[in-house]
Amino acid sequence: MDTAVLRNINMDLVIEDRNIPVPGPDELIIKQDMTGICYRDILTREGYFPRVKLPIVPGHEIAGHVYEIGSDVKDFKKGDYVASLIYEPCGKCEFCLSGRENLCPQKKTYGEALDGAYSQYVKVSERSLVRVPQNVPTESAVMAACVTGMIYHAIKVVGQIKEGDRILITGAGGGVGTNAINVAKALGAEVIAETSSKWKEDQLRKIGADHVVEMSDHFAKDIKTLTGDGVHMVLETVGLATFDQSLRSLRTAGKMIVIGNLRPEPVNLPLGNIILKGNSIHGSISSTRDDMKKVLDLTAAGKLGHVSDTHVDINGINLAYKMIKERKVLGRVLIDFPNGKS
């Protein structure tokens, strides 16, 4: 089967013909129709995660049907429709035992420590899986862990967003930002979308953004003019380029939830602003199985969709990376696999 492999940092991925993997006792093989490309995959190629084991099959957005099961697998059977966390949790630590497996210190991320999703047949741990309702589209199942589940965890579990709250989403034209608009609207929020891509503004309104602001050195003023006193919450998906203005966009007692860091460099913190307004900054990482179940249920109920306008096959992976970096796509870019056995 055609598999995309990262062999060297800052080099193109190479396509290799590999055999279908064999599951260990507590593992399963998932046959995928498609998988998603995360910006983290691009950062992995560029060397921002030094613990990556090369060569590695990148990708961590895994969903499909169970093709084979290991001897000790108890909760799943062949043919089950499933989606996976982006990591394998240890299942034994205090965080795993309390349902906060996203914080597991021993977790191993697919596409970095374990071979990942850029292959039609993927080996995953039983501890990583949840069942997917039959009426959920494959695209939504693929995005349930890294995209919609991760956003749900950030704004609902960590941020405690309430119906009617105003939320600013930075980088709203990207694969995370567009789908964050969907999740926030499904939770009843008023959405302000920030983007540096002017051509995406009308599309963001069609997706559901109530307001759109252009990225600038002063967009916080635009948001204060628009809202009067600022936003209840910022979902910061970009990092350095928008961080200062995002923080200044908060109203009194507002919360910033940081999930993105496209340029892994330090930011400046205006401590007086944080103290005087009682603002708070929270980091949020990944999703839990419970988060995935929640967004899959919202999808099955018709309350949550997905945003993706670009599909490629596995041979187009390097071109897809280039298109994402150049901001030429709207929403998540998906890799399609052939229907038959490879």
C-alpha positions as CSV (number, residue, x, y, z in Angstrom):
1,M,0.0,0.0,0.0
2,D,1.2,3.5,-0.7
3,T,2.5,5.2,2.4
4,A,3.9,8.7,2.9
5,V,7.1,8.6,5.1
6,L,9.1,11.4,6.7
7,R,12.8,10.2,6.5
8,N,14.6,13.5,6.9
9,I,13.7,16.8,8.6
10,N,13.0,19.7,6.2
11,M,12.8,17.3,3.2
12,D,9.7,16.2,1.2
13,L,7.9,13.1,2.3
14,V,8.5,10.0,0.2
15,I,6.0,7.5,-1.0
16,E,6.8,3.9,-0.1
17,D,5.0,0.6,-0.8
18,R,4.4,-1.0,2.6
19,N,2.6,-4.1,3.9
20,I,-0.5,-3.9,6.0
21,P,0.7,-3.9,9.6
22,V,0.1,-6.7,12.0
23,P,-1.7,-5.9,15.3
24,G,-0.3,-6.6,18.7
25,P,-2.5,-8.2,21.4
26,D,-4.3,-5.0,22.4
27,E,-4.1,-3.3,19.0
28,L,-6.4,-3.0,15.9
29,I,-5.9,-2.3,12.3
30,I,-8.1,0.5,10.9
31,K,-8.9,0.7,7.2
32,Q,-9.3,4.4,6.3
33,D,-11.1,6.0,3.4
34,M,-9.4,9.3,4.2
35,T,-7.3,11.2,6.7
36,G,-6.6,14.8,7.5
37,I,-3.5,17.0,7.3
38,C,-2.8,19.0,10.5
39,Y,-0.4,22.0,10.6
40,R,1.4,20.1,13.3
41,D,2.4,17.6,10.7
42,I,4.1,20.4,8.8
43,L,5.8,21.6,12.0
44,T,7.0,18.0,12.5
45,R,8.6,17.9,9.1
46,E,10.3,21.2,9.9
47,G,11.9,19.8,13.1
48,Y,9.9,21.6,15.8
49,F,9.3,18.3,17.7
50,P,12.8,16.9,18.4
51,R,11.6,13.6,19.9
52,V,10.2,12.4,16.5
53,K,11.5,9.0,15.6
54,L,12.7,9.0,12.0
55,P,11.7,7.5,9.7
56,I,8.0,8.0,10.7
57,V,4.7,7.8,8.9
58,P,3.1,11.2,9.8
59,G,-0.5,12.1,10.5
60,H,-2.8,11.6,13.5
61,E,-6.3,12.0,12.2
62,I,-7.5,8.4,12.1
63,A,-11.0,7.0,11.5
64,G,-12.5,4.2,9.5
65,H,-13.6,0.6,10.0
66,V,-11.9,-2.1,12.0
67,Y,-10.0,-4.4,9.6
68,E,-8.2,-6.7,12.1
69,I,-8.0,-7.1,15.8
70,G,-5.4,-8.4,18.3
71,S,-5.9,-11.4,20.5
72,D,-6.7,-9.4,23.7
73,V,-9.1,-6.8,22.1
74,K,-12.4,-7.0,24.0
75,D,-14.5,-3.9,23.1
76,F,-14.3,-3.8,19.3
77,K,-14.9,-6.2,16.5
78,K,-14.2,-6.4,12.8
79,G,-16.3,-3.9,10.8
80,D,-16.9,-1.5,13.7
81,Y,-16.9,2.2,12.6
82,V,-14.4,3.9,14.9
83,A,-12.2,7.0,15.3
84,S,-9.0,7.4,17.2
85,L,-7.4,9.9,19.6
86,I,-4.3,11.4,18.1
87,Y,-2.2,9.5,20.7
88,E,-2.0,6.3,22.6
89,P,-2.6,6.9,26.3
90,C,-0.9,4.7,28.9
91,G,-4.2,3.9,30.6
92,K,-2.7,3.7,34.1
93,C,-1.7,7.2,35.3
94,E,-3.8,9.6,37.4
95,F,-4.8,11.5,34.3
96,C,-5.9,8.4,32.3
97,L,-7.8,7.0,35.3
98,S,-9.7,10.3,35.8
99,G,-10.7,10.7,32.1
100,R,-8.1,13.4,31.4
101,E,-6.0,11.1,29.1
102,N,-5.0,14.1,27.0
103,L,-2.6,15.1,29.9
104,C,-1.1,11.6,30.1
105,P,2.7,12.1,30.5
106,Q,3.4,8.8,28.9
107,K,1.2,9.2,25.9
108,K,2.7,8.4,22.5
109,T,1.5,10.6,19.5
110,Y,0.7,9.0,16.2
111,G,2.8,10.4,13.5
112,E,5.6,11.3,15.9
113,A,6.4,8.5,18.3
114,L,4.2,5.9,16.5
115,D,3.6,5.4,12.8
116,G,0.5,7.5,11.9
117,A,-2.3,8.1,9.5
118,Y,-0.7,8.7,6.1
119,S,-1.5,5.1,5.1
120,Q,-4.7,3.4,4.3
121,Y,-4.3,0.7,7.0
122,V,-3.2,2.1,10.4
123,K,-2.3,0.2,13.6
124,V,-3.8,1.8,16.8
125,S,-4.2,0.9,20.4
126,E,-7.7,-0.2,21.7
127,R,-7.2,2.6,24.4
128,S,-7.3,5.2,21.7
129,L,-10.6,4.3,20.1
130,V,-14.3,5.4,20.3
131,R,-17.2,4.2,18.3
132,V,-18.7,6.5,15.6
133,P,-22.5,6.7,15.0
134,Q,-23.4,5.3,11.6
135,N,-24.8,8.5,10.3
136,V,-21.7,10.5,10.9
137,P,-19.8,11.4,7.6
138,T,-16.3,10.0,7.3
139,E,-14.9,13.6,7.1
140,S,-16.4,14.4,10.5
141,A,-15.2,11.2,12.0
142,V,-11.6,11.9,10.8
143,M,-11.8,15.4,12.4
144,A,-13.3,14.2,15.7
145,A,-10.1,14.1,17.7
146,C,-7.6,16.7,16.4
147,V,-10.1,19.3,15.1
148,T,-13.6,19.3,16.6
149,G,-12.9,17.3,19.7
150,M,-9.8,19.4,20.4
151,I,-11.8,22.6,19.9
152,Y,-14.7,21.4,22.1
153,H,-12.2,20.5,24.9
154,A,-10.7,24.0,24.7
155,I,-13.8,26.2,24.6
156,K,-16.3,24.0,26.5
157,V,-14.3,21.9,29.0
158,V,-11.4,24.3,29.7
159,G,-13.1,27.6,28.8
160,Q,-16.6,26.8,30.0
161,I,-18.2,28.8,27.2
162,K,-21.8,29.7,27.7
163,E,-24.6,30.3,25.2
164,G,-24.6,33.9,24.1
165,D,-20.9,34.4,24.9
166,R,-18.8,36.3,22.3
167,I,-15.8,34.4,21.1
168,L,-12.9,35.6,18.9
169,I,-11.3,32.9,16.8
170,T,-7.9,33.8,15.4
171,G,-6.6,32.2,12.2
172,A,-10.2,31.5,11.4
173,G,-9.6,30.6,7.7
174,G,-7.4,27.6,8.6
175,G,-8.2,24.0,9.1
176,V,-8.7,24.5,12.8
177,G,-10.3,28.0,12.7
178,T,-13.0,27.2,10.2
179,N,-14.1,24.2,12.2
180,A,-13.9,26.2,15.4
181,I,-16.6,28.5,14.0
182,N,-18.8,25.4,13.6
183,V,-18.2,24.1,17.1
184,A,-18.7,27.6,18.7
185,K,-21.9,28.1,16.8
186,A,-23.1,24.6,17.8
187,L,-22.5,25.7,21.5
188,G,-24.6,28.9,21.0
189,A,-21.8,31.4,20.9
190,E,-21.5,34.7,18.9
191,V,-18.5,34.3,16.7
192,I,-16.0,36.9,15.6
193,A,-13.6,35.4,13.0
194,E,-10.1,36.9,12.5
195,T,-8.2,36.2,9.3
196,S,-5.3,37.4,7.3
197,S,-6.8,36.1,4.0
198,K,-9.2,38.6,2.6
199,W,-10.5,36.2,0.0
200,K,-11.8,34.0,2.8
201,E,-14.0,36.6,4.5
202,D,-17.2,35.9,2.7
203,Q,-16.7,32.1,3.1
204,L,-16.3,32.5,6.9
205,R,-19.6,34.3,7.0
206,K,-21.2,31.5,5.0
207,I,-19.7,29.0,7.5
208,G,-21.4,30.8,10.3
209,A,-19.2,33.7,11.6
210,D,-21.3,36.5,12.8
211,H,-18.5,39.0,12.2
212,V,-15.2,39.0,10.4
213,V,-12.1,41.2,11.2
214,E,-8.9,41.5,9.2
215,M,-5.6,40.7,10.9
216,S,-3.7,43.9,11.7
217,D,-1.6,45.5,14.4
218,H,-4.7,47.0,15.9
219,F,-7.6,44.5,15.4
220,A,-8.4,44.7,19.1
221,K,-9.7,48.3,18.5
222,D,-11.9,47.0,15.7
223,I,-13.3,44.3,18.1
224,K,-13.9,46.9,20.9
225,T,-15.7,49.1,18.4
226,L,-17.8,46.2,17.3
227,T,-18.7,44.8,20.7
228,G,-18.4,47.8,23.1
229,D,-16.4,46.0,25.8
230,G,-14.6,43.1,24.1
231,V,-15.1,39.3,23.9
232,H,-15.7,36.8,26.6
233,M,-13.3,34.4,25.1
234,V,-10.5,34.1,22.6
235,L,-9.6,30.9,20.9
236,E,-5.9,31.6,20.0
237,T,-5.0,29.2,17.1
238,V,-2.1,31.2,15.7
239,G,0.3,32.3,18.5
240,L,2.9,35.0,18.2
241,A,1.4,36.9,15.3
242,T,-2.0,37.5,16.9
243,F,-1.4,36.9,20.7
244,D,-1.0,40.6,21.8
245,Q,-4.1,41.9,20.0
246,S,-6.1,38.8,21.0
247,L,-5.3,39.4,24.7
248,R,-6.3,43.1,24.3
249,S,-9.6,42.0,22.8
250,L,-10.8,40.5,26.0
251,R,-13.5,42.1,28.2
252,T,-13.2,42.2,32.0
253,A,-12.8,38.6,33.3
254,G,-12.3,37.3,29.8
255,K,-10.4,34.1,29.0
256,M,-7.9,33.3,26.4
257,I,-7.6,29.6,25.4
258,V,-4.3,28.9,23.6
259,I,-4.3,25.9,21.3
260,G,-2.0,27.0,18.4
261,N,1.6,28.1,18.1
262,L,2.6,28.3,14.4
263,R,5.8,30.0,15.2
264,P,7.2,28.5,18.3
265,E,8.7,31.7,19.8
266,P,8.0,33.5,23.1
267,V,5.3,36.1,23.4
268,N,5.2,39.3,25.5
269,L,2.7,39.4,28.4
270,P,1.2,42.8,29.4
271,L,0.9,41.9,33.0
272,G,-0.9,45.1,34.0
273,N,-3.6,44.5,31.5
274,I,-4.1,40.9,32.7
275,I,-4.2,42.0,36.4
276,L,-6.4,45.1,36.1
277,K,-9.0,43.3,33.9
278,G,-8.9,40.0,35.8
279,N,-8.2,38.1,32.5
280,S,-6.9,34.6,32.4
281,I,-4.8,32.6,29.9
282,H,-5.2,28.8,29.6
283,G,-3.4,26.2,27.6
284,S,-5.4,23.4,26.1
285,I,-4.1,20.3,24.5
286,S,-5.8,17.7,22.3
287,S,-9.0,15.9,23.3
288,T,-10.2,13.0,25.4
289,R,-12.4,10.1,24.3
290,D,-15.3,11.9,26.1
291,D,-14.7,15.0,24.0
292,M,-14.8,12.9,20.8
293,K,-18.0,11.2,21.9
294,K,-19.6,14.6,22.5
295,V,-18.7,16.1,19.1
296,L,-19.7,12.9,17.3
297,D,-23.1,13.0,19.1
298,L,-23.5,16.6,18.0
299,T,-22.7,15.6,14.5
300,A,-25.1,12.7,14.5
301,A,-27.8,15.0,15.7
302,G,-27.2,17.4,12.8
303,K,-25.9,20.2,15.0
304,L,-22.2,20.1,13.9
305,G,-20.8,19.9,10.4
306,H,-17.2,19.9,9.0
307,V,-15.3,22.3,6.8
308,S,-13.0,20.9,4.0
309,D,-12.9,22.0,0.4
310,T,-9.7,20.3,-0.7
311,H,-9.0,16.6,-1.2
312,V,-5.7,15.0,-2.5
313,D,-4.4,11.5,-2.9
314,I,-1.4,10.3,-1.0
315,N,1.0,11.2,-3.9
316,G,-0.1,14.9,-3.6
317,I,1.0,15.2,0.1
318,N,3.9,17.6,-0.5
319,L,1.9,19.8,-2.8
320,A,-0.8,19.8,-0.1
321,Y,1.7,21.0,2.5
322,K,2.7,23.8,0.2
323,M,-0.9,24.9,-0.4
324,I,-1.6,24.9,3.4
325,K,1.5,27.0,4.1
326,E,0.6,29.5,1.4
327,R,-3.0,29.7,2.8
328,K,-4.5,28.7,-0.5
329,V,-7.1,26.4,1.0
330,L,-10.2,26.8,3.2
331,G,-10.7,24.3,6.0
332,R,-9.1,20.9,6.5
333,V,-7.2,19.3,3.7
334,L,-8.0,15.6,3.4
335,I,-6.1,12.7,1.9
336,D,-8.3,10.2,0.0
337,F,-7.4,6.5,-0.1
338,P,-8.6,4.0,-2.8
339,N,-11.7,1.9,-2.0
340,G,-10.3,-1.5,-2.5
341,K,-7.7,-3.4,-0.5
342,S,-4.2,-2.1,-1.3
